Amino acid sequence: MRNRANPVEALIVVDVQAASVTGAGALPDAARLLDRTTDLIARARTGGAIVVHIQNDGPAGAGDAPHTPGWELHHPVQAGPSETVIRKTHDDGFEETTLGGLLTGAGVRSLAACGLMSEMCVQATARTALALGYRVVLPYDAHATHDIPAEPGISEAVPAAVVSRVAAWPLSRDADVTARAADVTFTAPGTRAAH
């Protein structure tokens, strides 16, 4: 894991929605995830960074189906020029959304990604950001997922912490995977960090 001091210009908060962080369907480590994402959002706002809340539109009957209680974002949004919500229907927060255009229009060159699920939407969004040339910071303690249940003849159950670690591992070649969300710093887009 690397730990770079250079600040990022945007925070992408992926799918932190009620169905996955509260009640019976909550992630095993939801309390930690909420603590870290709350802190990241507050510090991104203070630093003048762009904050983008990605909201997944699940299929009918799913916990995150649009306009159901589970679909609601957990974190309050301070809508304005530096904070917005982008809805998606694919794992990748860039696919068929305005995320790329928003970041380009704001002059963002670097971003941090957090939220859920580690091996699905967080990883897919981070991979596309890297492919588009952004510097990506992935704070290891600010993304999470569910346990993968046992599959007879294939494998035993896989604990959520292991799934998250495996999801972050291939990103660490190109992204800055930091151990702690507290180590991520923020600045407004267009602000050059001193080297």
C-alpha positions in Angstrom: 0.0 0.0 0.0 1.2 3.5 -0.9 0.5 6.6 1.0 0.8 9.8 -1.0 0.5 13.2 0.5 -0.8 14.9 -2.7 -4.4 16.0 -2.2 -7.2 14.9 -4.4 -9.8 17.2 -6.1 -12.9 15.0 -6.0 -14.5 12.4 -3.7 -16.7 9.7 -5.4 -19.0 8.1 -2.8 -20.3 5.0 -4.4 -23.7 3.5 -3.5 -23.8 4.3 0.2 -27.6 3.6 0.3 -29.9 2.7 3.2 -30.5 -1.0 2.1 -26.8 -1.8 2.4 -25.8 0.1 5.6 -28.9 -0.1 7.8 -31.2 -2.9 9.0 -31.1 -6.6 8.3 -29.3 -6.1 4.9 -26.5 -4.0 6.3 -22.9 -4.9 5.5 -20.9 -6.7 8.2 -18.7 -3.6 8.6 -21.3 -0.9 8.0 -20.5 1.1 11.1 -16.9 1.5 10.1 -17.7 2.3 6.5 -20.2 5.0 7.6 -17.7 6.5 10.0 -15.0 6.7 7.3 -17.3 8.0 4.5 -18.8 10.6 6.9 -15.3 11.9 7.7 -14.2 11.9 4.0 -17.3 13.8 2.9 -16.8 16.4 5.6 -13.1 16.9 4.8 -13.7 17.0 1.1 -16.3 19.8 1.6 -13.9 21.7 3.8 -11.1 21.3 1.3 -13.2 22.6 -1.6 -13.2 19.3 -3.5 -16.0 18.1 -5.7 -18.2 15.5 -3.9 -20.2 13.1 -6.1 -22.7 10.7 -4.5 -23.3 7.8 -6.8 -26.8 6.3 -6.3 -27.6 2.9 -7.8 -31.0 2.3 -9.4 -31.5 -1.4 -8.7 -34.1 -3.6 -10.5 -37.7 -3.8 -9.3 -38.0 -5.7 -6.1 -34.3 -5.1 -5.1 -33.4 -3.4 -1.9 -32.1 -0.4 -3.9 -35.0 -0.2 -6.4 -35.6 3.5 -7.1 -37.9 5.5 -4.8 -37.9 2.8 -2.1 -36.6 3.4 1.5 -33.5 1.2 0.7 -32.6 3.3 -2.3 -32.2 6.5 -0.3 -28.7 7.8 0.2 -27.4 7.5 3.7 -25.4 10.7 3.7 -27.2 14.1 3.4 -26.3 15.9 0.2 -25.4 19.5 0.2 -26.5 20.1 -3.4 -24.6 22.9 -5.2 -21.8 23.5 -7.7 -19.4 21.3 -5.7 -21.7 18.5 -4.6 -24.1 16.4 -6.6 -25.9 13.1 -7.0 -25.4 10.9 -10.1 -27.7 7.9 -10.6 -26.5 4.8 -12.3 -27.8 1.4 -13.5 -24.4 -0.3 -14.1 -21.6 -1.2 -11.7 -19.3 1.4 -13.3 -20.2 4.9 -12.1 -19.0 6.3 -15.4 -21.0 4.0 -17.7 -24.0 5.9 -19.3 -23.8 8.7 -16.7 -22.6 12.3 -16.6 -19.7 11.5 -14.1 -17.0 11.9 -16.7 -18.3 15.1 -18.1 -18.8 16.6 -14.6 -15.2 15.8 -13.6 -13.7 17.0 -16.8 -15.8 20.2 -16.7 -14.6 20.9 -13.1 -11.0 20.4 -14.1 -10.5 17.4 -11.8 -7.3 15.4 -12.3 -7.4 13.3 -9.1 -10.0 11.6 -7.1 -10.7 9.3 -4.1 -13.3 6.5 -4.3 -15.1 5.0 -1.4 -18.3 3.2 -0.6 -19.6 -0.2 -1.7 -19.5 -2.9 -3.0 -15.7 -3.3 -3.0 -15.5 -5.9 -5.7 -18.3 -4.5 -7.9 -19.1 -0.8 -8.1 -16.1 0.6 -6.3 -13.7 -1.5 -8.3 -15.4 -0.9 -11.6 -15.6 2.9 -11.1 -12.0 3.1 -9.9 -10.8 1.1 -12.9 -12.6 3.4 -15.4 -11.2 6.5 -13.6 -7.7 5.0 -14.0 -8.3 4.2 -17.7 -9.4 7.8 -18.2 -6.2 9.1 -16.8 -7.2 10.2 -13.3 -5.0 9.7 -10.3 -7.1 7.5 -8.1 -6.8 7.1 -4.3 -8.6 4.1 -2.7 -8.7 4.4 1.1 -8.7 0.7 2.1 -10.9 1.3 5.2 -13.5 3.3 3.4 -14.9 0.6 1.1 -16.8 -2.6 2.1 -18.9 -5.4 0.9 -20.9 -8.5 2.0 -19.6 -11.9 2.8 -19.8 -14.2 -0.2 -21.8 -17.3 0.8 -20.4 -20.8 0.4 -21.1 -22.5 -2.9 -21.0 -26.4 -2.6 -18.4 -27.9 -4.8 -16.7 -24.5 -5.4 -15.7 -22.8 -2.1 -16.4 -22.2 1.5 -17.9 -18.8 2.5 -15.6 -15.9 1.9 -15.6 -13.2 4.7 -16.3 -9.6 3.5 -12.9 -8.4 4.7 -11.2 -10.9 2.4 -13.4 -9.9 -0.5 -12.6 -6.2 0.0 -8.8 -7.0 0.2 -8.9 -9.0 -3.0 -10.9 -6.3 -4.7 -8.3 -3.6 -3.8 -5.3 -5.8 -4.7 -5.4 -5.5 -8.5 -6.1 -1.7 -8.3 -2.9 -1.2 -6.2 -0.7 -1.5 -9.3 -2.1 1.8 -10.7 -4.1 3.4 -7.9 -2.8 4.8 -4.6 -4.3 2.3 -2.1 -4.0 3.9 1.3 -4.6 2.0 4.6 -6.6 4.8 6.2 -9.2 7.2 4.9 -7.8 9.7 7.5 -4.6 10.0 5.3 -6.5 11.3 2.3 -6.3 15.0 1.8 -8.4 17.3 -0.4 -8.1 20.5 -2.4 -10.3 22.4 -4.9 -9.9 21.4 -8.6 -7.1 23.3 -10.3 -5.1 23.8 -7.1 -1.6 22.5 -7.7 0.1 20.8 -4.8 3.6 21.8 -4.0 6.2 19.1 -4.8 
